[in-house]
Amino acid sequence: MKVISVKVPEWVSEQEAELWIAEGLGKKISRKIVLEALAEGIPLDKKFFEETREEVWAEVKHKYIKMGLI
């Protein structure tokens, strides 16, 4: 992990900036997982979608914990 300097408006707290970064990472990680799944040809039924979504969120949470974001 690396530390970078980011300029934000005065009204943005450090916690809000961390949340913004975490949300952005979540989108990037989710997009990568979804694209990999689509490349493998996942079926599009609702049950499978729900199961896959739960797996994705578990993986995102694990990565956030590993990165020290939660």
C-alpha positions in Angstrom: 0.0 0.0 0.0 1.2 3.5 -0.6 0.3 6.9 0.8 -0.5 9.8 -1.7 -1.4 13.4 -1.2 -4.8 14.4 -2.3 -6.3 17.9 -2.3 -10.0 18.1 -1.4 -12.3 21.0 -0.5 -12.0 22.3 3.0 -15.4 20.9 4.0 -14.4 17.3 3.1 -13.3 15.4 6.2 -10.5 12.8 6.1 -13.1 10.1 6.8 -15.2 11.2 3.8 -12.1 11.1 1.5 -11.3 7.6 2.7 -14.9 6.6 2.0 -14.8 8.1 -1.5 -11.6 6.1 -2.2 -13.2 2.9 -0.8 -16.3 3.4 -2.9 -14.1 3.9 -6.0 -12.1 0.8 -5.3 -15.3 -1.2 -4.7 -16.5 -0.2 -8.2 -13.2 -1.0 -9.8 -13.0 -4.4 -8.0 -16.6 -5.2 -8.8 -16.2 -4.3 -12.4 -13.2 -6.6 -12.7 -15.0 -9.5 -11.1 -18.1 -9.0 -13.3 -16.1 -8.8 -16.5 -14.2 -12.0 -15.6 -17.5 -13.7 -14.9 -19.0 -12.5 -18.1 -15.9 -13.8 -20.0 -16.6 -17.2 -18.5 -20.2 -17.1 -19.7 -22.3 -16.9 -16.5 -26.0 -17.8 -16.8 -28.3 -14.9 -16.2 -31.0 -16.4 -13.9 -32.0 -14.5 -10.8 -30.9 -17.2 -8.2 -27.4 -17.5 -9.8 -27.1 -13.7 -9.9 -28.0 -13.3 -6.2 -25.5 -16.0 -5.3 -22.8 -14.4 -7.4 -23.5 -11.0 -5.9 -23.1 -12.3 -2.4 -19.7 -13.9 -3.4 -18.6 -10.6 -5.0 -19.5 -8.6 -1.9 -17.7 -11.1 0.3 -14.6 -10.7 -1.8 -14.8 -6.9 -1.8 -15.2 -6.9 2.0 -12.2 -9.2 2.3 -10.1 -6.9 0.1 -11.2 -3.8 2.1 -10.2 -5.5 5.4 -6.9 -6.6 3.9 -6.3 -3.0 2.7 -7.2 -1.6 6.2 -10.2 0.3 4.9 -12.6 -1.4 7.3 
